[in-house]
């Protein structure tokens, strides 16, 4: 039997459920999920391998109009996702009105690789509403494959995966069969901490933060991790730390519990907060942070 392999890039606007869907497709929690826009900053690969196939999913940042250099770099990632895909998975949801002028819809209409358009969160509306949305999207995008689904409730996700397997080409094994992602453990630890910041703080604070793992020392029964939370201004540092350090302690405790689940062992987590002025607009600092 020939071996099939391909890159499936998930593209869509913020909060349509791209990260939830990729986690379901891969069967592991690789992308952090919150109700806030711009939760995903990096392109993250999730790899599903069997003897006769390998599917490499790519979760990309939500499509936005950039306001600073970090967001410009995020949108470069999205544009790149159109050029190196074997299959484009464009994700929308029931709250998004079908519109030919939505960002990147024109790109999808003229895409040279197969496109699957998936309408997510169908559990929130009635069946007639879903059918109306599907028909409206079908007229705009004119792709052969449009699927309703609920990533949160794992509805139609297996059927979507089966459709993807039909569309990916024959190809080699790009990664060892036991590899789940292209990212190291340090990256996922920093993302878990950033997820807690997104959940615990409001307004601009989470978007002003960057997490860097300063040290990661593995032990037989305990890993010791020191992480730095960078903010833009001194006033934000005080907000992150909170009164008598309570806010930072809460974030650290929540992060440690999830990091221990992820690593499968006990963790001693130390968090520090530092100011890195204008890091979101500094090309040098962004490169240092892996953007």
C-alpha positions in Angstrom: 0.0 0.0 0.0 1.5 3.4 -0.9 2.3 5.8 1.9 0.4 9.1 2.0 1.7 12.2 3.7 0.9 15.9 3.7 0.8 19.3 5.5 -2.7 20.4 6.4 -2.8 24.1 7.5 -5.7 25.3 9.6 -6.5 28.9 8.8 -9.3 31.2 10.0 -10.3 34.3 12.0 -9.8 34.6 15.8 -11.9 32.5 18.1 -13.4 30.2 15.5 -11.9 27.1 17.3 -8.7 26.4 15.3 -6.7 25.3 18.4 -9.6 23.2 19.8 -9.9 21.5 16.4 -6.2 20.7 16.0 -6.1 19.3 19.5 -9.0 17.0 18.7 -7.5 16.0 15.3 -4.1 15.2 16.9 -5.6 13.6 20.1 -3.4 15.7 22.3 -3.6 19.1 23.9 -0.8 20.9 22.0 -2.4 24.4 21.5 -3.5 26.6 24.3 -7.2 27.5 24.3 -8.9 30.6 25.8 -11.9 32.8 24.9 -9.5 35.7 24.1 -8.4 36.6 20.6 -4.8 36.2 19.6 -4.3 33.2 21.9 -2.1 31.5 19.3 1.0 33.4 18.4 3.2 30.7 16.9 2.6 28.2 14.2 2.4 24.8 15.9 2.7 21.4 14.2 0.7 18.4 15.4 1.7 15.1 13.7 -0.6 12.1 13.3 1.2 9.0 12.0 0.1 5.4 11.2 1.9 2.8 9.1 0.5 4.0 5.8 0.1 7.7 6.4 1.4 10.8 8.2 -0.7 14.0 8.5 1.1 17.1 9.7 -1.5 19.7 11.0 -0.5 23.3 11.5 -2.3 25.6 13.9 -1.9 29.2 12.8 -2.6 32.5 14.5 -6.1 34.0 13.9 -6.3 36.5 11.0 -6.1 40.1 12.3 -5.1 43.5 11.1 -1.6 44.0 12.6 -1.1 46.9 15.1 2.5 46.2 16.0 5.5 44.1 14.8 4.6 41.0 16.7 1.3 40.9 15.0 3.0 41.5 11.6 5.2 38.5 12.2 2.1 36.4 13.2 0.4 37.3 9.9 3.5 36.4 8.0 3.0 32.9 9.5 -0.5 32.8 8.1 0.6 33.9 4.6 3.3 31.2 4.6 0.6 28.7 5.5 -1.0 29.3 2.1 2.2 28.5 0.2 3.4 25.3 1.9 0.1 23.4 2.3 -1.0 20.2 0.6 -4.5 20.8 2.0 -6.0 24.1 3.3 -8.5 23.7 6.2 -10.4 27.0 6.4 -12.3 27.1 9.7 -15.3 29.4 10.2 -18.1 29.2 12.8 -21.8 29.7 13.1 -21.3 33.3 14.4 -19.4 34.4 11.3 -21.5 35.7 8.5 -20.5 34.3 5.1 -18.8 37.1 3.2 -16.6 37.1 0.1 -14.7 40.1 1.5 -13.5 38.4 4.7 -9.7 38.3 4.9 -8.2 35.5 2.8 -11.5 34.3 1.3 -10.3 35.4 -2.1 -7.0 33.5 -1.6 -9.0 30.4 -0.7 -11.2 30.7 -3.8 -8.1 30.8 -6.0 -6.1 28.2 -4.0 -4.1 25.7 -6.1 -4.4 22.9 -3.4 -7.5 21.3 -2.1 -9.6 23.3 0.3 -11.9 22.0 3.0 -14.2 24.6 4.6 -15.5 23.6 8.0 -18.2 25.4 9.9 -17.6 25.0 13.6 -19.7 25.3 16.7 -22.9 24.0 15.1 -24.1 22.9 18.5 -25.0 26.5 19.1 -27.6 26.8 16.4 -30.5 24.9 14.8 -30.1 22.5 11.9 -31.9 24.8 9.5 -29.5 27.6 10.4 -26.5 25.3 9.8 -27.9 24.3 6.4 -28.4 27.9 5.4 -24.8 28.8 6.5 -23.4 25.9 4.5 -25.3 26.9 1.4 -24.2 30.5 1.7 -20.6 29.5 2.1 -20.8 27.0 -0.8 -21.8 29.8 -3.1 -19.0 32.1 -2.0 -16.1 29.7 -1.8 -17.2 27.0 -4.3 -15.1 24.3 -2.8 -16.1 20.7 -3.2 -15.8 20.0 0.5 -17.8 21.9 3.2 -18.4 20.2 6.5 -20.4 21.1 9.6 -18.7 20.2 12.9 -18.4 20.9 16.6 -14.7 20.6 17.7 -15.6 21.1 21.3 -18.0 18.1 21.3 -15.9 16.0 18.8 -18.8 15.9 16.4 -17.8 15.1 12.7 -14.1 15.4 13.6 -13.4 11.7 12.6 -15.3 12.3 9.3 -13.2 15.4 8.7 -10.0 13.5 9.3 -11.2 10.8 6.8 -11.8 13.5 4.2 -8.3 14.9 4.8 -6.8 11.4 4.3 -8.5 11.2 0.9 -7.0 14.6 -0.2 -3.4 14.3 1.0 -1.0 13.0 -1.7 1.4 10.1 -1.7 4.6 11.1 0.0 7.4 10.1 2.4 7.6 10.1 6.1 8.6 13.6 7.1 9.0 12.9 10.8 9.7 9.8 12.8 6.5 7.9 13.4 6.6 8.4 17.2 7.0 12.2 17.0 3.9 14.2 18.0 5.1 17.8 17.3 8.0 19.9 16.1 8.2 21.9 19.4 10.3 21.1 22.4 9.0 20.6 26.0 10.2 24.1 26.9 7.9 25.7 24.4 4.8 23.9 25.8 5.8 24.8 29.4 6.0 28.5 28.4 2.6 28.2 26.6 0.9 26.7 29.6 2.2 29.7 31.7 1.0 32.1 29.1 -2.4 30.4 29.0 -2.8 31.1 32.8 -1.9 34.8 32.2 -4.6 35.0 29.5 -7.1 33.5 31.8 -6.2 35.5 35.0 -5.6 39.0 33.7 -7.8 41.4 31.7 -7.6 44.1 29.0 -4.2 44.6 27.5 -2.1 42.8 30.2 -2.1 39.3 28.6 -1.1 40.8 25.2 1.8 42.7 26.7 3.3 39.5 28.2 5.9 37.1 26.9 7.1 34.0 28.7 10.6 32.7 28.5 12.0 29.6 30.1 15.3 30.6 31.7 16.3 27.2 33.0 14.8 23.7 32.8 16.6 21.1 35.0 15.4 17.6 34.8 15.6 15.4 37.9 14.7 11.8 38.6 11.5 12.7 40.4 11.3 16.5 40.1 12.0 19.0 37.3 13.1 22.5 38.3 11.9 25.2 36.0 12.6 29.0 36.2 10.5 31.2 33.9 10.4 34.9 33.3 7.3 36.8 32.4 8.2 39.9 30.4 5.9 42.9 30.3 6.1 46.3 28.5 5.9 48.6 31.5 6.7 48.8 35.2 3.0 49.4 36.0 2.2 46.1 34.3 4.8 44.3 36.4 2.9 45.4 39.5 -0.4 44.1 38.1 1.1 40.7 37.2 2.6 40.3 40.7 -0.5 41.6 42.5 -0.9 42.5 46.2 1.7 40.7 48.3 2.4 38.6 45.2 -0.9 36.8 45.4 -1.7 37.2 41.6 1.6 35.7 40.5 1.3 32.9 43.1 -2.1 32.0 41.7 -0.9 31.9 38.2 2.2 29.9 39.2 0.1 27.3 41.1 -2.3 26.8 38.2 0.6 26.6 35.7 2.5 24.1 37.8 -0.5 21.7 38.1 -0.9 21.7 34.3 2.8 21.4 33.6 3.0 18.4 36.0 0.2 16.8 34.0 2.0 17.5 30.7 5.4 16.2 31.9 4.0 13.4 34.0 6.1 14.2 37.0 6.5 16.7 39.9 7.7 20.2 39.1 9.2 23.1 41.1 8.2 26.2 39.2 9.8 29.6 39.9 8.3 32.7 38.2 9.9 36.1 37.9 8.5 39.3 36.2 10.7 41.6 34.3 10.2 44.7 32.1 11.3 44.5 28.4 10.2 47.8 26.9 8.6 47.7 23.5 9.5 44.0 23.0 6.5 43.6 20.7 8.0 46.1 18.2 11.7 45.2 18.5 12.8 42.8 15.8 15.8 41.8 17.9 13.7 41.0 20.9 11.1 39.2 18.8 13.8 37.0 17.3 15.1 36.2 20.8 11.7 35.1 21.8 11.4 32.9 18.7 9.1 34.9 16.5 
